Amino acid sequence: MISNFLTQHPVLLTEAPLNPRKNRERAAEVFFETFNVPALFISMQAVLSLYATGRTTGVVLDSGDGVTHAVPIYEGFAMPHSIMRIDIAGRDVSRFLRLYLRKEGYDFHTSAEFEIVKTIKEIGPARFRAPELLFRPDLIGEECEGIHEVLVFAIQKSDMDLRRTLFSNIVLSGGSTLFKGADNYDFFFYIFRKLGGIS
């Protein structure tokens, strides 16, 4: 039934930044040869997020469940040499929140109980404390940059003439950017305070 549906509709497939060409070719092979799709378009998630804001140039901070990328994009094309990645994202925030709640006297053992932690992360008062991990991975012993540093490093790796434009066109995407306050200027002021200002 699904294969009949696919033969009648073009497919848009999103991919992570720096996805190897071999993976893309294999996906295309499966879609064309197994599902007989009439057309396939593969695009980087960050580029589509930028397009969704009506822009073609900017930097996308994409933070999902398992990984965070800062992707500078110029006129619709990601700049691979400037892309930054850290393995700190939503899953780590959930784990950090679980540790925080354990210190407060709550304990979680099963996967169902861990789902409760995810809910608290999204609606409870601890949601204001847990996202700090994205800026301070050292809170869980990780020796990597925070998202604010990854964002700036990605821009600094870009052409000097583009930096001002990139700093002026920052787009947040992914579930780990949906914390309260991440969608307003306070979030960006927080980033700049963490960096001690940007020249």
ZIVENZI-V458267 format. One line per field, one symbol per residue. psi: psi as a letter, one per 20 degrees, with the letter a starting at -180 (. if undefined). burial: 1 if it has 24 or more other C-alpha atoms within 12 Angstrom, else 0. Layout:
# ZIVENZI-V458267
psi->???
burial->???
This chain:
# ZIVENZI-V458267
psi->ghhgghiipqpppqqqqkpqhggggggggggghgilqhqpppqpghghgghhjjqipappooochiqpqooppplipqnhiipqpqkpbhhhgggghggghghjjqqpgrhhhhhgggghhhirhihhggihhhhmiihjjpmrqrhhhgggggghirphiigggghimpppqqhjjjqpiijrhhghhgghghikqp.
burial->0000000000000001110000000011001000101001011111111110001111111111101111111101111101111111111111111111100000000000010011011100011011111111101000001111111111111100011001101111111111100100001100100000000
